[in-house]
Amino acid sequence: EYSTLSLNRPIVASVGRGHLPAGAAMAADLAWFWCAAACVKLLLAPAYHSTDFEVHRHWLALTSSLPLSRWYADASSPWTLDYPPLFAYFERLLSILAALVDPSMVDIRNHGYDADSAVLFQRLSVVFADLSLLLGAGWAARQLPSGKRRLVYVLVLWSPALLIVDHVHFQYNGLLLGVLLLSIALLTERRDLAGGVAFAVLMCSKHLFAVAAPVYFVYLLRHYCRGGGFQRDLGRFLGMGAAVGVVFVLSFGPFLYHGQVVKVSLWRRMRWVKSEESTQLLLVVLKTMDFLCGIGGFALTGSPPLIFMEQVLRRLFPFGRGLCHAYWAPNFWVITLLLRKLGYNIEIPSASLTGGLVGSSSPFAVLPQISPAISLILVILAMCPCLIMAWKDPQPKYIARWVAYAYTCGFLFGWHVHEKASLHFVIPLAFTAVDSLDDARHYFLLATGTSSLLALVPLL
């Protein structure tokens, strides 16, 4: 039981360099796996990079050159800022360092700037941003036996899909997925409040992760806010709401302060205008929020105010880009491509080897016109079995599976889905893959099949 080769040794662990305390052994393992991955990533620095490289370089210049009040209004480049404010603040911090390395990098007029200094700086920024992934993976796997823990490190830190997307194609998914894993780990440890706050930080960094919000809401409502008496439950509900609200206020508050909002009457927005179909779904949500939260204002003014952060939200939810991305994610909507191959006249966005900016898709000639609302309804319906399970039996050990399932539903039926969205369910499932042989088969089917790794090969 206490031999050197034991995988479950409780006090000391063998890491090939003698015996270390368990905590030090885990830290040594993490450092080794991360450094090994970092070496490979640095070798890829001169490799091909997509237009996403210029997107993020422009965001460095935008956040450095312009006042905060113009970040979401600037249109000097096709690559407008379309991530939530917390990620914009991250770009602003990076821009301070970028200006020290190469001031031309943060010149908003230098479109397409890709000097060696800029390429190396941005590549290194992604490598070091992966420290978030290191933290999330380490925290989530720390209760596992050392053998399973190291296997998880291989599946997460050495993920070939993540290597393609972040360190060749160029993005910061590792940074965000680390926050997701940290949130899941906190919920697994029954630290629900901290886990909910971490998820709020994630949504304010990249809004596409909000697909799992129904799972978080149902699970936290059932597991954290029920079972302790009315006063305790109400206090916890209000406490969770306040904590999450603080994150959103800190994220969006400065843009509200700087006037990137429009106050309109609720009743003037009751009719949907065809020219604003892309914002209809947002208006429904905001009207509901206004009704629930603005009853006092209605009593005083007779016209409930709807504070609509129009400029920011239009950038975050560009529904006009169409149902499908320039690359076809292998999801339910690929049926439109199949029908086109069969000879039906269905116009779809053409693929671009580097493009991620596409216009509105043409109406379907055979299938009914699909709207964002229909897409959302299908996602929620597909998610219902998971939501029912989370409500009936909210066990923390299942939270990683439920979150992965929710992201799978979003991938299959979501609006304008990117292929790299498969990372949202593949990375969390790495922690379930070590539970049993069936889970391992399920993981490798998703991680290496057409829904993930093979779908990402065209990004090369």
C-alpha positions in Angstrom: 0.0 0.0 0.0 2.8 2.4 0.8 5.3 1.2 -1.9 7.1 3.5 -4.2 5.0 2.4 -7.2 1.6 3.0 -5.5 -0.6 5.3 -7.5 -2.7 6.2 -4.4 0.1 6.9 -2.0 -1.4 9.4 0.5 1.6 11.3 1.9 4.5 11.0 -0.5 4.7 10.4 -4.3 7.5 9.2 -6.5 8.1 11.5 -9.5 11.3 9.9 -10.7 13.5 12.3 -8.7 13.2 10.8 -5.2 10.3 11.2 -2.8 8.4 14.5 -2.5 5.4 15.5 -0.4 2.2 15.0 -2.4 1.6 18.7 -3.0 5.1 19.2 -4.2 4.9 16.2 -6.5 1.7 17.5 -8.1 3.3 20.9 -8.6 6.4 19.2 -10.2 4.2 17.1 -12.5 2.3 20.2 -13.6 5.4 22.2 -14.2 7.0 19.4 -16.2 3.9 18.9 -18.4 3.5 22.6 -19.0 7.1 23.3 -19.8 7.2 20.3 -22.2 4.1 21.7 -24.0 5.6 25.3 -24.0 8.7 24.0 -25.8 6.6 22.6 -28.6 4.5 25.8 -28.7 7.6 27.9 -29.0 8.8 25.8 -32.0 5.5 26.7 -33.7 6.0 30.4 -33.3 7.2 30.9 -37.0 4.3 28.8 -38.3 1.3 29.9 -40.3 -1.2 32.1 -38.5 -4.7 33.1 -39.5 -6.4 36.5 -39.6 -7.2 36.0 -36.0 -3.6 37.0 -35.4 -4.3 40.4 -36.9 -7.7 40.5 -35.1 -5.9 40.3 -31.7 -3.1 42.6 -32.8 -5.7 45.2 -33.8 -7.4 44.8 -30.4 -4.1 45.5 -28.7 -3.9 48.7 -30.8 -7.5 49.6 -30.3 -7.5 49.3 -26.5 -4.2 51.1 -26.3 -4.9 54.0 -28.7 -8.6 54.7 -28.0 -10.5 55.7 -24.9 -12.6 53.0 -23.4 -15.8 54.8 -24.5 -14.8 54.1 -28.2 -13.7 50.4 -27.9 -17.0 49.0 -29.1 -17.7 51.8 -31.5 -14.5 51.9 -33.5 -14.9 50.7 -37.1 -11.4 51.6 -38.4 -10.8 47.9 -39.2 -13.0 45.0 -40.3 -11.8 43.3 -37.1 -14.0 45.1 -34.6 -14.0 44.2 -30.9 -16.6 41.5 -30.4 -15.6 39.9 -27.1 -17.0 40.9 -23.7 -15.3 43.6 -21.7 -13.2 41.4 -19.4 -11.3 40.1 -22.4 -11.0 43.7 -23.7 -9.4 44.6 -20.4 -7.0 41.6 -20.8 -6.0 43.0 -24.2 -5.5 46.4 -22.7 -3.0 44.9 -20.1 -1.2 43.1 -22.9 -1.0 46.3 -24.9 1.0 47.9 -22.2 3.7 45.2 -22.5 3.4 45.3 -26.3 4.1 49.0 -26.4 7.4 48.3 -24.6 8.4 45.6 -27.0 7.4 47.3 -30.3 5.4 50.6 -30.3 4.3 50.0 -33.9 2.4 47.0 -32.7 -0.1 49.2 -30.9 -0.5 51.8 -33.6 -4.1 51.5 -34.7 -3.1 52.7 -38.2 -0.8 49.7 -38.8 -3.2 47.3 -40.3 -1.8 43.9 -41.0 1.4 44.6 -39.0 3.3 41.3 -38.5 6.9 42.1 -37.8 8.9 39.4 -36.2 8.7 41.2 -32.9 4.9 41.3 -33.1 4.6 37.6 -34.0 7.0 36.5 -31.2 5.2 38.7 -28.6 1.8 37.5 -29.4 2.9 33.8 -29.6 4.5 34.2 -26.2 1.4 35.9 -24.8 -0.7 32.8 -25.7 1.9 30.5 -24.2 1.9 32.3 -20.9 -1.9 32.8 -20.9 -2.0 29.0 -20.8 -1.0 29.3 -17.2 -4.7 29.7 -16.6 -5.2 26.2 -18.2 -2.4 24.9 -16.0 -4.2 26.3 -12.9 -7.6 24.9 -13.9 -6.3 21.5 -14.9 -4.2 21.2 -11.7 -7.0 22.2 -9.5 -9.6 19.9 -11.1 -7.3 16.9 -11.1 -5.7 17.3 -7.6 -8.0 14.8 -6.0 -7.2 12.1 -8.5 -4.6 9.3 -8.1 -1.3 10.3 -9.6 -1.6 7.9 -12.6 -5.0 9.3 -13.6 -3.9 12.8 -12.8 -1.0 12.6 -15.2 -3.2 11.2 -17.9 -5.5 14.2 -17.5 -2.5 16.5 -17.9 -1.7 14.8 -21.1 -5.2 15.1 -22.5 -5.6 18.7 -21.5 -2.2 20.4 -21.5 -1.1 18.4 -24.6 -4.4 18.5 -26.4 -3.6 18.5 -30.2 -6.9 20.3 -30.9 -5.9 23.2 -28.6 -2.4 23.2 -30.1 -3.9 23.7 -33.6 -6.4 26.4 -32.6 -4.3 28.5 -30.2 -0.7 28.0 -31.2 -1.0 27.7 -35.0 -4.3 29.3 -36.0 -3.9 31.8 -33.1 -6.4 32.4 -30.3 -6.6 32.4 -26.5 -8.8 29.4 -25.8 -6.5 27.9 -23.2 -6.8 31.1 -21.1 -10.6 30.8 -21.1 -10.8 27.0 -20.8 -8.7 27.3 -17.7 -11.3 29.4 -16.0 -14.0 26.9 -17.1 -12.1 24.0 -15.5 -11.5 26.1 -12.3 -15.3 26.7 -12.1 -16.1 23.0 -12.6 -13.5 22.0 -10.0 -14.9 24.4 -7.4 -18.4 23.1 -8.0 -17.1 19.5 -7.7 -15.6 20.5 -4.3 -19.0 21.9 -3.2 -17.7 25.5 -3.3 -20.7 26.6 -5.2 -20.4 30.4 -4.6 -16.8 30.5 -5.9 -17.7 28.3 -8.8 -20.6 30.5 -9.8 -18.4 33.6 -9.6 -15.8 31.9 -11.8 -18.4 31.1 -14.4 -19.6 34.7 -14.4 -16.0 35.8 -15.0 -15.9 33.4 -17.9 -19.1 34.7 -19.5 -17.8 38.2 -19.2 -14.6 37.2 -20.9 -16.2 35.2 -23.8 -20.0 35.2 -24.0 -20.1 31.9 -26.1 -19.5 30.0 -22.9 -22.9 31.2 -21.7 -24.4 28.1 -23.4 -23.9 26.2 -20.2 -25.6 28.9 -18.1 -28.9 26.9 -17.9 -27.0 24.0 -16.3 -25.3 26.3 -13.9 -28.5 28.0 -13.0 -30.5 24.8 -12.4 -27.6 23.1 -10.5 -26.9 26.0 -8.2 -30.5 26.7 -7.6 -31.1 23.1 -6.6 -27.8 22.4 -4.8 -26.8 25.7 -3.3 -30.1 27.6 -2.8 -32.4 24.8 -1.5 -32.6 22.5 1.5 -31.8 24.8 4.4 -35.0 26.5 5.2 -36.7 29.6 3.5 -34.5 32.3 5.1 -31.2 30.4 4.5 -32.2 29.5 0.9 -33.3 33.1 0.1 -30.1 34.5 1.6 -28.0 32.2 -0.5 -30.0 33.0 -3.6 -29.6 36.7 -3.1 -25.9 36.2 -2.2 -25.2 34.3 -5.3 -27.1 36.9 -7.4 -25.2 39.7 -5.8 -21.8 38.0 -6.3 -22.5 37.3 -10.0 -24.0 40.8 -10.3 -20.8 42.4 -9.0 -18.8 40.6 -11.8 -21.1 41.9 -14.5 -21.1 45.4 -13.0 -17.3 45.5 -12.9 -17.2 44.2 -16.5 -20.0 46.3 -18.2 -20.2 49.2 -15.7 -17.5 51.4 -17.3 -19.3 51.2 -20.6 -22.6 52.2 -19.0 -20.8 55.1 -17.3 -19.3 56.2 -20.6 -22.6 56.4 -22.3 -22.5 53.3 -24.5 -26.2 52.7 -23.7 -29.5 53.8 -25.1 -32.5 54.4 -22.9 -35.8 53.7 -24.7 -39.3 53.1 -23.7 -40.3 49.5 -23.2 -43.6 50.0 -25.1 -41.8 51.4 -28.1 -39.8 48.2 -28.4 -42.8 45.8 -28.1 -43.1 45.6 -31.9 -40.3 43.8 -33.7 -38.9 45.7 -36.6 -37.8 43.6 -39.6 -34.7 45.6 -40.1 -33.6 44.7 -36.5 -34.3 41.0 -36.6 -30.7 40.4 -35.3 -31.6 42.0 -32.0 -35.1 40.5 -31.5 -33.9 37.8 -29.2 -31.9 40.2 -27.1 -34.9 42.5 -26.8 -37.1 39.7 -25.5 -34.5 38.9 -22.8 -34.0 42.5 -21.8 -37.7 43.2 -21.7 -38.2 40.3 -19.3 -35.3 41.6 -17.1 -36.8 45.1 -17.2 -40.2 43.8 -16.3 -38.8 41.9 -13.3 -36.4 44.5 -12.1 -38.1 47.8 -13.0 -41.5 47.6 -11.5 -40.6 50.5 -9.2 -39.6 52.6 -12.1 -42.9 51.8 -13.8 -44.9 52.9 -10.7 -43.0 56.2 -10.7 -42.9 57.0 -14.4 -45.6 55.0 -16.1 -43.0 53.9 -18.7 -40.6 51.2 -17.6 -37.1 52.1 -18.8 -35.2 49.6 -20.8 -31.5 50.2 -20.5 -30.2 48.6 -23.7 -26.4 48.4 -24.1 -26.9 48.6 -27.8 -23.4 49.2 -29.0 -21.8 46.5 -26.9 -24.5 43.9 -27.4 -24.7 44.3 -31.2 -21.0 43.6 -31.3 -21.3 40.5 -29.0 -24.3 39.0 -30.8 -23.9 39.7 -34.6 -26.8 37.5 -35.6 -26.5 39.0 -39.1 -23.5 36.8 -39.8 -25.8 34.0 -40.5 -26.6 30.5 -39.4 -23.3 29.0 -40.4 -19.7 30.1 -40.1 -17.3 30.3 -43.0 -16.0 26.9 -42.1 -18.7 24.4 -41.7 -18.8 23.0 -38.1 -19.9 19.4 -38.3 -23.3 19.9 -36.6 -27.0 19.6 -37.3 -27.0 22.4 -39.8 -24.6 20.6 -42.1 -27.8 19.2 -43.7 -27.9 22.4 -45.7 -24.6 21.5 -47.3 -25.8 18.0 -48.0 -28.9 19.3 -49.8 -26.8 21.6 -51.9 -24.6 18.6 -52.9 -27.8 16.9 -54.0 -28.5 19.7 -56.4 -30.9 22.0 -54.4 -30.2 25.7 -54.8 -29.2 26.6 -51.3 -26.8 29.5 -50.9 -24.4 29.2 -48.0 -21.4 31.3 -47.0 -18.3 30.2 -48.9 -15.3 28.9 -47.0 -12.2 31.0 -46.5 -8.9 29.6 -45.5 -8.5 32.4 -42.9 -11.7 34.2 -42.8 -14.0 34.4 -39.9 -15.9 37.5 -40.9 -18.9 36.7 -43.0 -22.1 38.4 -43.9 -25.7 37.5 -43.6 -26.6 34.1 -45.1 -29.1 33.9 -47.9 -32.6 32.5 -47.3 -32.9 28.7 -47.7 -34.7 27.6 -50.8 -35.8 24.2 -49.4 -35.5 24.3 -45.6 -37.5 26.9 -43.6 -35.7 30.0 -42.7 -33.9 29.4 -39.4 -33.8 32.3 -36.9 -31.6 32.7 -33.8 -34.7 32.1 -31.7 -35.3 28.7 -33.4 -31.7 27.8 -32.9 -31.9 28.7 -29.2 -35.1 26.7 -28.7 -33.5 23.6 -30.2 -30.4 24.0 -27.9 -32.6 24.3 -24.8 -34.8 21.3 -25.8 -31.7 19.2 -26.4 -30.4 20.3 -23.1 -33.6 19.3 -21.2 -32.5 15.8 -20.2 -29.4 17.2 -18.5 -31.4 20.0 -16.8 -33.9 17.5 -15.5 -31.1 15.3 -14.1 -29.4 18.3 -12.5 -32.7 19.3 -10.8 -33.6 15.8 -9.6 -30.2 14.7 -8.3 -27.7 17.6 -8.2 -24.6 15.6 -7.4 -21.3 17.6 -7.8 -19.5 14.6 -9.3 -21.6 14.9 -12.4 -21.1 18.6 -13.0 -18.3 18.1 -15.6 -20.5 15.7 -17.6 -23.5 18.1 -17.5 -21.5 21.1 -18.6 -19.9 19.1 -21.4 -23.3 17.9 -22.5 -24.6 21.5 -22.6 -21.8 22.6 -24.8 -22.4 19.6 -27.0 -26.0 20.8 -27.5 -24.8 24.3 -28.3 -22.3 22.9 -30.8 -25.0 20.7 -32.5 -27.8 23.3 -32.8 -26.3 26.7 -32.1 -26.2 29.7 -34.3 -23.1 30.5 -36.3 -21.0 27.8 -34.5 -17.3 27.7 -35.0 -15.4 24.4 -35.3 -13.3 25.3 -32.3 -16.4 25.4 -30.1 -15.8 21.6 -29.8 -13.1 22.4 -27.3 -15.8 23.5 -24.9 -16.9 20.0 -24.4 -13.8 18.0 -25.3 -11.5 19.6 -22.6 -14.0 19.1 -19.7 -14.6 15.5 -20.8 -10.9 14.7 -20.3 -11.7 14.5 -16.6 -14.4 11.9 -17.1 -12.3 9.9 -19.6 -10.2 8.5 -16.7 -13.3 7.2 -14.8 -14.0 4.1 -16.9 -13.3 2.4 -20.2 -16.7 3.4 -21.5 -16.0 7.0 -20.6 -12.6 6.8 -22.4 -14.2 5.4 -25.5 -16.8 8.3 -25.4 -14.1 10.8 -25.0 -11.8 9.6 -27.8 -14.8 9.4 -30.2 -15.6 13.0 -29.6 -12.0 14.3 -29.3 -10.6 12.6 -32.4 -13.6 12.3 -34.6 -15.1 14.6 -37.2 -16.7 16.8 -34.5 -13.4 18.0 -33.1 -9.8 17.2 -34.2 -10.6 16.3 -37.8 -12.8 19.4 -38.1 -9.9 21.6 -37.0 -7.4 20.3 -39.5 -8.6 22.9 -42.2 -7.5 25.6 -39.8 -3.9 24.6 -40.6 
